[in-house]
Amino acid sequence: MDKLKDILEFHVKKYPKMQPCDAVKLIFQNEFGGRHLAEDGAGSLAALREELARVSSDRCQQENGLIAEEIGNGRVRLNLSAVDPAVLPMACIHAIFMASSQKRDGRMASFFEKLAVLETAAARGWFGFTAADLQSYIKAYKAKGCPPVHHSAEFQEAYAPAYRVIDGRYIRILPVIAKISRLLCLKEQVIVGIDGNAASGKSTAANLLAQVFDANIISMDDFFLPGALRTKPRLDEIGGNVHYERFKEEVIDALKKRTTFKYRVFDCSKLDYAGEKTIDPKPLNIIEGAYSMHPYFGDVYDLKVFFSISEMDQSHRILMRNGENMYKKFAELWIPMENRYFNHYNIKGNCDISIE
């Protein structure tokens, strides 16, 4: 619960006029997000439209016109008063909010534990209200069944809150979402390439994007070399670790035809193919994975995105995700091969957007 204490301390300092209901609302959103607002999709969109119409964008303080406040548990408040509709359209904001609201990880037992942390903080004099006021509010609140909470009149008057609670992972890729939205307005078919370091979040980003846009996701993991082709000359070749010839033939050339197609899937446990995937035509097609921008494919992407990660964070993620045995292979073989490819072809430098 130490992270929650940090969150509380941040919000207390920024919003000293918080009332008991505002503090409980923060805890509620930390645990459950904003899913109660998403239950009526049409109503949620109408409410967002009205709220965006009320707020002003002249308080923008961060690059891309976006401000997010962390509320813990992987969630943030996206400040609507700092959103420029020309950068991030309302439809994208709503799609992000609806996708974020699908997360159903909240539990009442955990919520009550966090309320206890809140009460402890109040007893230590953190807030402008008393511990007795908070206890009285929580008692009445629990008697009502712990429904969603509205901000107090004091909070609304002082801070004019206008935000949506979203999955914090979207903040990192908001520039990508904004760019894709513009491209889809201009083109019938958009192809996005996501390349970058191992464990930098490429697959996660692709899946998040597909929750906002109706998109195909094609993974380069399906196109590593089968065992029969893993000769020393081929593996010594920069970028030769991927079966780029098959990828161009089965995916790149097929996408250009804008018809349903299939491609073979590589199974690393067998070092051979294992079944097929079918791709139906969609306006947005996301190709993610290392080597997705191999020069053999030519200039096929409408948007190229590179994901970076520090060596320390990369090592930690791979160890947590793949275990020590696989980490050794990453460290001694695959990561050096990827780095040779990145450096030789200046992959990051040739991308439109770089995500750190």
C-alpha positions in Angstrom: 0.0 0.0 0.0 3.0 2.3 0.0 2.2 3.3 -3.6 -1.3 4.3 -2.6 0.2 6.5 0.2 2.3 8.3 -2.4 -0.8 8.8 -4.6 -2.7 10.2 -1.7 0.1 12.5 -0.7 0.3 13.9 -4.3 -3.4 14.6 -4.5 -3.6 16.1 -1.1 -0.9 18.6 -2.0 -2.4 19.4 -5.4 -6.0 19.5 -4.2 -6.0 20.8 -0.6 -9.7 21.5 -0.7 -10.6 17.8 -1.1 -13.6 16.7 1.0 -14.2 13.2 2.3 -16.2 12.2 -0.8 -13.4 13.4 -3.1 -10.9 11.3 -1.2 -13.2 8.2 -1.4 -13.8 8.9 -5.1 -10.0 8.8 -5.6 -9.8 5.4 -3.9 -12.9 4.1 -5.8 -11.3 5.1 -9.2 -8.0 3.5 -8.1 -9.7 0.2 -7.5 -12.5 0.1 -10.1 -11.6 2.7 -12.7 -14.4 4.5 -14.4 -16.3 1.5 -15.7 -19.6 2.6 -14.2 -19.6 5.5 -16.7 -19.0 3.1 -19.6 -22.0 0.8 -19.0 -24.1 3.0 -21.3 -21.8 3.5 -24.3 -24.0 6.0 -26.1 -24.7 7.9 -22.9 -21.0 7.9 -22.1 -20.2 9.4 -25.5 -22.9 12.1 -25.1 -21.5 13.0 -21.7 -18.0 13.2 -23.1 -19.2 15.4 -25.9 -20.9 17.8 -23.5 -17.9 17.9 -21.1 -15.5 18.6 -23.9 -17.7 21.4 -25.1 -17.6 23.0 -21.7 -13.9 22.9 -21.1 -11.2 25.1 -22.6 -7.9 23.9 -24.1 -6.0 27.0 -23.2 -4.6 25.4 -20.1 -2.5 22.9 -22.0 0.8 22.5 -20.2 2.4 19.5 -21.7 3.6 18.3 -25.1 0.8 17.0 -27.3 -1.7 18.9 -25.3 -2.2 16.1 -22.8 -2.0 16.0 -19.0 -2.5 12.8 -17.0 -2.5 12.4 -13.3 -1.6 9.0 -11.8 -4.2 7.6 -9.5 -2.4 4.2 -8.9 -3.2 0.6 -9.8 -2.2 1.3 -13.4 -4.7 4.0 -13.9 -4.6 7.8 -14.7 -6.9 10.7 -15.0 -6.7 12.1 -18.5 -7.4 15.9 -18.2 -10.0 16.9 -20.8 -9.3 20.6 -20.4 -5.8 19.9 -21.7 -6.9 18.0 -24.8 -6.7 19.6 -28.2 -9.4 17.9 -30.4 -7.2 18.6 -33.4 -4.5 16.4 -31.8 -6.7 13.7 -30.2 -10.3 13.5 -31.5 -13.2 12.9 -29.2 -13.8 9.5 -30.8 -10.3 8.4 -29.8 -10.7 9.6 -26.2 -14.0 7.7 -25.9 -12.5 4.6 -27.4 -9.6 4.7 -25.0 -12.0 5.2 -22.1 -14.3 2.3 -23.2 -11.3 0.0 -23.7 -9.9 0.9 -20.3 -13.2 0.3 -18.7 -13.2 -3.3 -19.8 -10.6 -4.1 -17.1 -12.5 -5.9 -14.4 -9.8 -6.3 -11.7 -11.5 -4.4 -8.9 -12.5 -6.2 -5.7 -14.5 -4.9 -2.7 -12.1 -6.5 -0.2 -9.2 -4.6 -1.8 -11.3 -1.4 -1.9 -12.0 -1.7 1.9 -8.3 -2.2 2.6 -7.5 1.0 0.7 -10.2 2.9 2.5 -8.5 1.9 5.7 -5.2 3.4 4.4 -7.2 6.5 3.6 -8.5 6.6 7.2 -5.0 6.2 8.6 -3.8 9.1 6.5 -6.7 11.3 7.7 -5.9 10.4 11.3 -2.4 11.7 10.7 -3.8 15.0 9.7 -3.0 14.8 5.9 -6.3 16.4 4.8 -8.2 19.6 5.4 -11.1 17.6 6.8 -10.9 15.6 10.1 -10.6 11.9 10.6 -14.0 11.9 12.3 -15.6 13.5 9.2 -14.1 10.9 7.0 -15.2 8.0 9.3 -18.7 9.4 9.4 -18.8 9.7 5.6 -17.4 6.2 5.0 -19.9 4.6 7.5 -22.8 6.2 5.6 -21.2 5.4 2.2 -20.9 1.7 3.1 -24.5 1.6 4.3 -25.5 2.7 0.8 -23.6 -0.2 -0.8 -20.5 1.8 -1.9 -21.9 3.3 -5.1 -19.8 5.5 -7.5 -19.0 8.9 -5.9 -19.4 12.5 -7.2 -17.0 15.3 -6.5 -17.9 17.7 -3.8 -19.2 21.2 -4.6 -16.1 22.6 -3.0 -13.8 20.5 -5.2 -15.8 21.4 -8.3 -15.7 25.1 -7.5 -12.0 25.1 -6.8 -10.7 22.8 -9.5 -13.3 22.4 -12.2 -12.5 18.7 -12.7 -12.9 17.4 -16.2 -11.3 14.1 -16.9 -11.7 10.4 -17.8 -10.0 7.5 -15.9 -8.0 5.4 -18.4 -5.5 2.7 -18.5 -2.1 4.4 -17.9 -0.4 2.4 -20.6 -2.3 4.5 -23.2 -0.4 7.7 -22.2 2.8 6.4 -23.7 1.2 5.8 -27.1 -1.1 8.8 -27.4 1.1 10.4 -30.1 0.7 7.1 -32.1 -3.1 7.1 -31.6 -3.4 10.7 -32.7 -1.3 10.1 -35.9 -3.2 6.9 -36.8 -6.5 8.8 -36.4 -5.4 11.4 -38.9 -4.1 8.8 -41.3 -7.4 6.9 -41.3 -9.1 10.1 -42.3 -6.9 10.3 -45.3 -6.4 6.8 -46.5 -8.6 3.7 -47.0 -5.8 1.4 -45.8 -3.1 2.3 -43.2 -0.1 0.1 -42.4 1.7 0.8 -39.2 5.1 -0.8 -38.4 6.2 -1.1 -34.7 9.9 -2.1 -34.3 12.2 -1.8 -31.4 14.1 -3.4 -28.5 13.1 -6.7 -27.0 10.7 -6.2 -24.1 10.1 -2.6 -24.9 6.3 -2.9 -25.1 5.7 -3.4 -28.9 3.2 -6.2 -28.5 1.4 -4.5 -25.7 1.2 -1.3 -27.7 -0.2 -3.1 -30.7 -2.9 -4.8 -28.6 -3.8 -1.4 -27.0 -4.1 0.2 -30.4 -6.3 -2.6 -31.6 -8.7 -1.9 -28.7 -9.0 1.7 -29.9 -9.1 1.0 -33.6 -10.5 -2.0 -35.5 -7.1 -3.4 -36.6 -5.3 -6.5 -37.8 -2.2 -7.3 -35.8 0.6 -9.3 -37.5 3.5 -10.3 -35.4 7.0 -10.8 -36.7 7.4 -13.6 -34.2 5.5 -15.7 -36.7 8.2 -15.2 -39.3 11.5 -16.3 -37.6 13.6 -18.7 -39.6 12.6 -22.4 -39.6 15.3 -24.8 -38.6 16.2 -25.8 -42.1 17.1 -22.2 -43.0 19.2 -21.4 -39.9 22.6 -21.7 -41.6 25.6 -19.8 -40.3 25.8 -17.5 -43.4 22.2 -16.6 -42.9 22.4 -16.0 -39.2 25.6 -13.9 -39.8 23.6 -11.7 -42.1 22.4 -8.4 -40.5 18.7 -8.8 -40.2 18.9 -12.4 -41.4 17.3 -13.9 -38.3 13.8 -13.2 -39.8 12.4 -15.0 -42.8 12.0 -11.6 -44.6 11.4 -13.3 -48.0 8.3 -15.2 -46.7 7.0 -12.1 -44.9 7.1 -10.0 -48.0 5.4 -12.6 -50.1 2.8 -13.8 -47.6 2.0 -10.5 -45.9 3.3 -7.3 -47.6 2.3 -8.4 -51.1 -1.0 -9.8 -49.8 -1.9 -6.6 -48.0 -1.5 -4.6 -51.2 -4.3 -6.7 -52.8 -6.7 -5.8 -50.0 -8.3 -9.2 -50.0 -8.5 -12.0 -47.4 -5.2 -13.9 -47.1 -3.5 -16.5 -45.0 0.1 -16.9 -43.7 2.0 -19.7 -42.1 2.8 -19.3 -38.4 6.3 -20.2 -37.1 6.4 -22.1 -33.8 9.7 -21.5 -32.0 9.3 -24.6 -29.9 9.3 -26.7 -33.1 11.5 -24.5 -35.2 8.9 -25.1 -37.9 5.5 -24.0 -39.0 2.4 -24.7 -37.0 -0.9 -23.8 -38.7 -2.0 -20.6 -40.4 -3.6 -17.3 -39.6 -6.3 -15.6 -41.7 -6.3 -11.9 -42.2 -9.4 -10.1 -43.5 -9.2 -6.7 -45.0 -9.3 -3.8 -42.5 -8.5 -0.1 -42.7 -5.7 -0.5 -40.1 -3.0 -3.1 -40.2 -0.3 -3.2 -37.5 2.9 -5.1 -38.0 4.8 -5.4 -34.8 8.1 -6.9 -33.8 11.8 -6.7 -34.3 12.8 -6.7 -38.0 9.4 -5.4 -39.1 11.3 -2.5 -40.9 13.8 -4.7 -42.7 14.8 -2.7 -45.9 13.9 -5.8 -48.0 10.2 -4.8 -47.6 10.7 -1.4 -49.2 8.7 1.7 -48.3 5.5 0.0 -47.2 4.5 1.8 -44.0 2.3 4.8 -43.5 3.6 5.2 -40.0 6.8 3.8 -38.4 7.2 3.6 -34.7 10.2 2.6 -32.7 10.1 1.5 -29.0 13.1 1.9 -26.8 14.0 0.6 -23.4 17.0 0.9 -21.1 19.3 -2.1 -20.7 18.5 -2.4 -17.0 14.7 -2.3 -17.6 15.1 -4.7 -20.5 17.0 -7.2 -18.4 14.4 -7.0 -15.6 11.5 -7.5 -17.9 13.0 -10.4 -19.8 13.9 -12.2 -16.6 10.4 -11.7 -15.2 8.7 -12.7 -18.4 11.0 -15.5 -19.7 13.0 -16.7 -16.8 16.8 -17.1 -16.4 17.4 -19.8 -19.1 15.7 -17.8 -21.8 17.3 -14.6 -20.6 20.7 -16.0 -21.3 19.7 -16.6 -25.0 18.3 -13.1 -25.2 21.5 -11.6 -23.8 24.0 -13.7 -25.7 22.3 -14.1 -29.0 19.0 -12.4 -29.9 19.6 -8.9 -28.4 23.0 -8.5 -30.0 21.5 -9.6 -33.4 18.7 -7.1 -33.0 21.1 -4.3 -32.0 23.3 -4.9 -35.1 20.2 -4.6 -37.3 19.0 -1.4 -35.5 22.4 0.2 -35.8 23.3 -0.9 -39.3 20.0 0.2 -40.9 19.4 3.2 -38.6 16.0 1.9 -37.8 15.2 4.3 -35.0 16.4 7.3 -36.9 14.2 6.4 -39.8 11.0 6.1 -37.7 8.3 8.8 -37.6 7.8 8.4 -33.8 10.1 7.2 -31.1 8.6 5.9 -27.8 11.0 5.8 -24.9 
